[in-house]
Amino acid sequence: MKKYLLSIFSLILPLLSIAQDSAEIGIDQKIDKAFGNATGWFVDLIFYQINFGGGVKIFWVLFPLILGALYFTFYFNFINFRGFFTSVNIVRGKYDHLDGADDKSVQDLSVAGDSTPGGDSIETIKVENHEGEVSHFQALTAALSATVGLGNIAGVAIAVSIGGAGATFWMIIAGFLGMASKFVECTLGVKYRDIESDGTVYGGPMYYLTKGLKSKGLGGLGRVLAVLFAIFVIGGSFGGGNMFQVNQAFQLVENITGGEQSFLHGYGWAFGLVMAILVGIVIIGGIKKIAKVTDKIVPFMVAIYVAASLFVIISKSDMVGSAFLAIWDGAFSPEGIAGGVVGVLVQGFRRAAFSNEAGIGSASIAHSAVKTKYAASEGLVALLEPFIDTVVVCTMTALVLIITGFVDPSNPPGSDAQAILLTSSAFESSISWFPYVLTIAVVLFAFSSMISWSYYGYQGWSYLFGRTKKAEYTYKVIFCVFVVVGAAASLGSVIGFSDAMVFAMMVPNMIGLVLLAPKVKEELTKYMSAIKAKKE
């Protein structure tokens, strides 16, 4: 532990003077510009917008995400709806007995990593009495901590400001559809995971792309897609899952403590250093330590945020009816919105897709660490994510903004930082002290997102560079260094490139999900049969 922290300090300390000097001579801006010139082509490719005329431009990445979610919804007979209460019961522990060692219904399951005569790497499941590292609830909170965050606060404000109240309706629809994608990718994450002899789990798209596609005679394609995904998830973990989070958190803390007159002004590096130490202490313990933190932080954050939203909604209960009417009318007959209905739909779908990350593949990494003998059980748990993230939390934010009158399509916020302040002002109109609570919430959101994304990035890193302690600590030290850099400097191009890598993860992942969907259906049938057998 001491050696690990000393490594972090030895790398961070030289950066502190650079960070301070950069504010005066603009070194960070020069580096950022050079980086942007070198990587701009990639960012433009991933975030290319198709022009449909009438002011409507749609990111091409939305098409495979939404169409894929729609396909899985029908292919699995609306599992996102009919499996909802089963999912809740799994998290409650109602079916924990199915994972018992005396369960005869699972005796046909093979050891994780073994192969059938046909070359299929079989399900999960047990290596020397090791079945996973975390509970269903902990896996859910670990994955939620990476998605519930700034997007729910800032992104929603931007969506309803540009798309009007109607964007909320399409955001909810996209959230329900995304539940099917989460079910598929997280079932595969458990089915094709690796479990070491000490119980450490390695899972995610890298493994189901490699093993799953090999079982279909597409081993070469699977390896290529897996390597691409691993590269993308590492890049995404350093930027969108790290630097962006700490940068936005620092901006809000600085603003709430006086802006340019704040005692923190110009000391972003100090804020980053504190966050880096806290992050380092947690992530050194791996997914078990991360899950122990997230299973406390996430329920607390969501409960506080939803409670505050409900307080605002109830305090202005006379406006709830008109708010829902505005959402319905705005979804189908918007006024003054660029692109009309399509423009509103795009804003809603975009926010939902960018917020819950369904189809991106990241969540399957956290869910693969679950203790279970049935892959589909965790897939069902995972479908709750988009519901909580998008249908509940995002909708609450939208309702608060609409009811308090802070939706102005003619003057939308120009950045995430401005959008957070807009949301803060909306809450402040009913709860005067809430900006302080929101600031704490944003810091906790950022912290929990960073520790979960560190796990995602490390899984990609270990896939490429091996599972040695040296490889593990190298990644974690680099990750902590980026926490300080993210807080001290505004590296827009670097973060933009990282965001592009997050959505580039969708390309190899969605190819794998579609090709392996029949395997998921087999797992679902097996699990539902086990539940039925226990009831009889």
Buried (B, 14 or more C-beta within 10 A) or exposed (E): EEEBBEBBBEBBEEBBEBBBEBBEEEBBBEBBEEBBEEBBEBBEEBBEBEEEEEEBBBBEBBEBBBEBBBBBBEBBEBBBEEBBEBBBEBBEEEBBEBBEEEBEBBEEBBEBBEEEEEEBBBBBBBBEEBBBBBBBBBBBBBBBBBBBBBBBBBBBBBBBBBBBBBBBBBBBBBBBBBBBBBBBBBBBBBBBBBBBEEBBBBBBBBBBBBBBBBBBEBBEBBBBBBBBBBBBBBBBBBBBBBBBBBBBBBBBBBBBBEEEEBEBEBBBBBBBBEBBBBBBBBBBBBBBBBBBBBBEBBEEBBEBBBEBBEBBBEBBEEBBEEBBEBBBBBBEEBEEBBBBBBBBBBBBBBBBBBBBBBBBBBBBBBBBBBBBBBBBBBBBBBBBBBBBBBBBBBBBBBBBBBBBEBBBBEEBBEEBBBBBBBBBBBBBBBBEEBBBBBBBBBBBBBBBBBBBBBBBBBBBBBBEBEBEEEBBBBBBBBBBBBBBBBBBBBBBBBBBBBBBBBBBBBBBBBBBBBBBBEBBBBBBEBBBEBBEEEEE
